[in-house]
Amino acid sequence: MAARGKGHECYHCKQWVAAGEPHDCWTTTEAALTADLSEDLREAWERLRETAVEFGEQRIYASHKSIMFARKACYFFVRPKRQYLELCVFLGRPLRHPRIRKVEASSKTKFYHLIPLKHRDEVEAPITDWLREAYELEDEPRPAPKTTAAPKPRRTSKAATTRSGRRASRSR
């Protein structure tokens, strides 16, 4: 370590950062995340991005190891992996389908669905239908939160009670 000079190894990306050198490993770009993709995965990524852009106005940005697609909130993101693209779609209902690897609740009203993609031809219905459904979920009014009635205060008699619930004696 002394041979490298003064500095430190970044805890997140394991890159050596010289003393005084600015470093922000959290900042990344779409191009950086997709640079090492195979031809099949690159074509699948391009098809996925084109499909999402056709839905309408949204923000597309890279964040750490994912490329996010958002309106008010993220409605899906893609994590480029070596062997596949990991697509995560947020829907208002859980789906069961052979293409979906995992479904879990992500909030009180949404479920995330993990879908591996390996080829451009996989970016078609029903996956594109689910992406559109996720995009349009922001347009739907959110259900009013369920409110529970506040518990009614207990009525106690004028005579004081002990912790065991028995009346305390008032003899003096």
N, C-alpha and C positions, 0 to 999 in steps of 0.2 A: 504494500500500500504506500510505503514511503517513496517508491520509485515513481508513482503517478503524480506526486506533488500534493499540494493542499487542495482539499475538496471533500466530496462525499458521494456515496452511491445512493441514488434516488430509491426510496423505499418502494415506490409503485412500479416504475419501469426498469429498475436495476441499471440504469445508465449512469456513468461516472460524470459528475458535475463539478467542474473546477470552481475553486473558491471565487466568489464574486460574480460568477457567470449566471445569467438569468436562466431559469429552467421551469417549464410548465408542461409536464407530461400529460396533463389532463386535456390540454388543447390539442385537438386533432382535426383532420379534415375527412370528408367523404372520399376524396381521392387516395389519401393515405390508407384508409381502411380497406379499400377495394383494389389497391395496387397489385397485390400478390395473388389475386384470384385466378383460377384456371379459366380457360376460355368458356367452358360450360357454365361455370358459376358467374362469370362476368356477364354473359348473355342473360342469365336468369335475373341478376341484379338489375341490369338495364331495363328488362321487361317489367320488373316489379316497380321500379321507379317511374317509368312511363305510365303505367297503369294508375299509380297513385296521383300523379300530376294531373291526369285527366279528370279527377274528381272535383277539383276546384282549388280555391285559395287555401294555402297551408304553409307551414314552416317546415323545411327539411334541413336538418343540421346533424353534425356528428357530435357525439358525446361519449367520451372515454372509448369503449370498444363497440359502440352501436351507432347506427344511423337512425335518427328519430324522425317521425312524421307526425306533425301536430297541428291541431287547430287551436282550440283553447287549451286542450290537454293532449298529450301523446295518445294517438289512437292505434299506432303500431310502430314497431321498430324492427330493425334487421341487425343481427350480429354476424358478420362474415367470419366463417370458420375455415379451416383448411379443406375439409371434405364436403361442406355444405353451407348453405345460408340458413341461419336460425331466425325464423320469422316469428314474432310475438305479436298477436292481434288481441286488442281489448274489446270485448263484446259485452252486451248487457245480459247475456244468457250463456250457460255452459253448452258446448256442442260435443257430440260424440260422433267421431268420424275416423276411418282408418288413417287418414293423412295427419291427424292431430296426435302428437306424441304425449302431450300433457295439458291438463286443464286445472286451474286453481283459481280461487277467489282472490282478486287483487284489491277489492274494496267491498263496501256493502252493496254496491250496485253493479260492479264489473267483474268479469272473469278474464284471465289471460289464457291464451291458447298458443302453445309452442308447436310450430310446424317446420320440419326440415325441408329445404328445397335444394335439389341438386342439378336441375336442368330447366332451361327456359320454358319447355312445354308444360312444366308443372304449374306455371303461373297462369292459370286459367280457372274457369268455374270449377268447383265452388269456392276456391281460395279468393278469387277476385270479387266474388259476391260478398264474402265475409269482410274483405277490406272495405268495400263500399258501405256495408252495414256499420262497421266501426266508425267510418268517416261521418256517416249520417247520425250516429248516436248523439253527437253534440247538438244536433238540431232539436232533439226530443226534449220536452220539458222533464226536468228531474222530478221524481216522485217526492212528495212532501215527506219529511222525516217522520217516522213513527214516534208519536209522543205517548208517553205513559202517564197516567194520572198520578199526581203526587200522592204519596200515601197520606191518608187522613191521620191527623194527630190523635193519639190515644186519649181517651177521656179518663181522667183519674179522679178518684173520689177526694173529697176534701181532707180525709184522713191520710196522713203520709204513709207510704209503703216502704218496706225495706227492699234490699236487692233480691231477696228470695220471693218477693211478691206478697209477703204477709204484712198485715198492718202493724205498724209500730204501736206499742202501748203508750198511752198518754198519762200514765199514772205518775204523779209526782208527790 
